[in-house]
Amino acid sequence: MDGKKRHHDDDEKAQSSDDDNYVPYIPIKQRKKMELQQVKKRLLKQDEGSGSGAADSSDNNAGGEDDKEEEEEDIGPNAYISLLDQHSELKKKAEARKETAREKMLKEEKKILESVAESKALMGVAELAKGIEYTDPIKTGWRPPRYILARPPEYHSKVRKKWHILVEGRELPPPVKTFREMKFPKAVISALKKKGIEKPTPIQIQGIPTVLSGRDMIGIAFTGSGKTLVFTLPLIMFCLEQEKRIPFMSNEGPYGLIVCPSRELARQTQEIIKYYMDQLAAEGFPSLRSALLIGGVQMKEQMEIVKRGVHVVVATPGRLMLMLDKKMVTLDVCRYLVLDEADRMIDMGFEEDVRTIFSYFKGQRQTLLFSATMPKKIQNFAVSALVEPVTINVGRAGAASLDVIQEVEYVKQEAKMVYILECLQKTSPPVLVFAEKKHDVDAIHEYLLLKGVEAVAIHGGKDQDERIRSVEQFKNFEKDVLVATDVASKGLDFPDIQHVINYDMPEDIENYVHRIGRTGRCGKTGVATTFVNKTVEESVLLDLKHLLMEAKQKVPQFLASMQADSEIYLDIGGEVGCMYCGGLGHRIANCPKLEAIQTKQAASVGRRDYLAHNAADW
């Protein structure tokens, strides 16, 4: 009984204590009013305290601090700061965090670029072994007119700014705005006029004086901007100077070597050089000779020209390497080297061949690299071969020509062949159709012939004679359409091409830039139509989207709606897009091309280890 009573008393006590601690619900408005009243009371107390003597204030100091702490606990630290000020403060903190993230990403990108950079210098083996290093550029007898040299640096900067010419390097040669001021003979100027060339293009304004001055150079300009004349005209002048001093004997030469990635580009370059050499000879200047060394042609024919003594050799890497190895050609007196479409050569696997070619030189040479697309990776790779280089950039490296109207259309895979006929109605001929695979080129060519279209086709699997014939028929307007793989996309200059059709989107955005650059050349406007569908990689489509935005072209809805997480960091650090492949839709940390190469290398390493292990067992 006593136990029950004791429990009952305890329950009553607990209940009464709960009742004492009970806090009734107070609405938000009322709570805020109460808090404001408390704040007012505290402020009044503080005012009264400040009016009293120093002794009182010192006595109440501790109490005041307690009040402050109590106040902060009640109303929070930002009670007297406006929401606008709080927002700006938070924004500053967010920006600081973002900047830190940017810096971190830039450091990571720098490490990635260093890890993929070439450790071996682009120099001859003998030079590396002997420790030979050239520090001064080659000296030439050319100087700009005195009145151009007398102009202040601000004038030259103004000219460069007007033509959007970006130049890097030490002791930059001044830009020269006319061929006459470049001191070319009348025969060359009249030959240029016959081709419809009255004045130099932006890359020629700065590039030709740089080359004539003997400087090593990296030349980057959009397709159709006249890069070929930047290295061919000075080379002809140098050869003319050499021939006047001491005529070339049999088996002597070349003085200049031009290396191209494809046979078609090499043949086109040779034709340009031969045209100006013939024009000079017709005006009474000494006769100059050039040789074309490419695959698919008998060496006997090529050697007949070389044996007579040759001033210029235009070659593809494979045939040149073979003839150098057999000592059929020597580079003993060669002092001028051009790598045309240099980045494509490196990407196509000719990197080791280029390095080997360097080892055949017997002295310092003037080295020139040219391309429309040259990522940072290639520029860094080339620097080891150049002496005090001048980098000339007209527009962004890898940017599409603004004279090309780019149209991107979503076409299902099975409908592409039929849609080509519809696209051919957009413009008058000639039209170029590009496809990635050889069998697609053959299929398109056969389909167009069946539909009564005058078409020819070229790709790497066709005989050299057939390739030459197809290109000549197309250039001479005997055929309306040329269907080709990317062998026709690098540097080839077809007259008056109205329209380029990409049957499929290339796997590399650089190839896309080269393809559409076959139209809209020399200030003319052209159209490029590209078929895309769900088979195209997302990363390539993002690159295409940003390329269209950069060129202020219409972006289709299906491309505009695409968004990647990496896009928020596309414009950091001053370097636009990817430093490895030049794509605008990603950074080097997310580069699909680099990832594919690294995967391939890892696979080949594993295979070598496996084969080596098996060989050891045997």
Disulfide bonds with the S-S distance in Angstrom:
none
